[in-house]
Amino acid sequence: MTNDRLPSSDADWIALARQTLAIEAAGLQAMAERLDQRFADAVRTLLACRGRVVVTGMGKSGHIGRKIAATLASTGTPAFFMHPAEASHGDLGMITPADAVLAISNSGESDELTTILPLIKRMGVPLVAMTGRSDSTLARHADVVLDTGVAREACPHNLAPTASTTAQLAMGDALAVALLSARGFQPEDFARSHPGGALGRRLLTLVRDVMRPLDVTPRVAPHATLPETMRAMSAGSLGAAAVVDEQGRPIGIFTDGDLRRLIEARPGADLRTLTAAEVMHPNPRSVHPGMLAVEAADLMEQHRIHSVLVVDDDGRLVGALNSHDLMRAKVI
């Protein structure tokens, strides 16, 4: 593809895409190589913040700032985005002395941003800057400057913010990762801020949240006949029945699969006189109500079973869990 014609073929567009990715990748690599003590200083500044990290930026940098604020907030660093233009009309009151400000501007000269910089400094609030120009107004006001400059934009005219905004976004991710590591942020902490997501369901849902309670769990005594056991299974819609002793502790389990294997093993035999104790699978797998549902799912997958009994601290039956229950809860 040459510069004297518009790209019009699949090959042209693929070539442009590769060129864009190469330019942005080169910008990120160069930025990584420039990282120095100032990055560690920025992490310490934000880590020491007793309030919230106030992220601000104008235009495309503002869009990046919103994403960075969201990433920080979801990984253990309280943060929110403040629009610099709105800040001049009252929103500056969002900032408290306990906060820190993360300001983003490639040029470092956005009018809306530079207008509020002296006011931020007058408040004594720490200011971390992301900018592509170390001699800019933003850089001069900042306590810590992170260099997010790129050699060129991916835009063919070197105008539209492309490589520069990618660099800003990546630097924001680097800050978030360093901060979450410093805070000892764990998957469980992430899940608490994402209760509606798949990870939240996996790390917050307990067996007691999805199990079938005792009153609908099929169970029979050891002396129950096979027909009685089958009726209990059918009524419970679990595909299994627990065999429990006088104290309510499960000593075995009988499943649909066990029934099929029994019929295959004894063709033509009268099975009606058999008792639950004679046909049950002894020492059944069990889980505790306080166990994570995903751990119960892993146990069921490991042992290739579709149902598991739920027992309390004393080993007494309190319910049952089926793979369909886990699927309905979107744990698996």
Secondary structure as GFF3:
##gff-version 3
##sequence-region A 1 332
A	DSSP	alpha_helix	10	34	.	.	.	ID=ss1
A	DSSP	alpha_helix	37	47	.	.	.	ID=ss2
A	DSSP	beta_strand	53	57	.	.	.	ID=ss3
A	DSSP	alpha_helix	60	74	.	.	.	ID=ss4
A	DSSP	beta_strand	79	82	.	.	.	ID=ss5
A	DSSP	alpha_helix	84	87	.	.	.	ID=ss6
A	DSSP	three_ten_helix	91	94	.	.	.	ID=ss7
A	DSSP	beta_strand	100	105	.	.	.	ID=ss8
A	DSSP	alpha_helix	111	122	.	.	.	ID=ss9
A	DSSP	beta_strand	127	131	.	.	.	ID=ss10
A	DSSP	alpha_helix	137	141	.	.	.	ID=ss11
A	DSSP	beta_strand	144	147	.	.	.	ID=ss12
A	DSSP	alpha_helix	163	182	.	.	.	ID=ss13
A	DSSP	alpha_helix	187	192	.	.	.	ID=ss14
A	DSSP	alpha_helix	198	204	.	.	.	ID=ss15
A	DSSP	alpha_helix	207	210	.	.	.	ID=ss16
A	DSSP	beta_strand	212	213	.	.	.	ID=ss17
A	DSSP	three_ten_helix	214	216	.	.	.	ID=ss18
A	DSSP	beta_strand	219	220	.	.	.	ID=ss19
A	DSSP	alpha_helix	226	236	.	.	.	ID=ss20
A	DSSP	beta_strand	240	244	.	.	.	ID=ss21
A	DSSP	beta_strand	250	255	.	.	.	ID=ss22
A	DSSP	alpha_helix	256	265	.	.	.	ID=ss23
A	DSSP	alpha_helix	276	279	.	.	.	ID=ss24
A	DSSP	beta_strand	281	282	.	.	.	ID=ss25
A	DSSP	beta_strand	286	287	.	.	.	ID=ss26
A	DSSP	alpha_helix	293	302	.	.	.	ID=ss27
A	DSSP	beta_strand	307	311	.	.	.	ID=ss28
A	DSSP	beta_strand	317	322	.	.	.	ID=ss29
A	DSSP	alpha_helix	323	328	.	.	.	ID=ss30
###
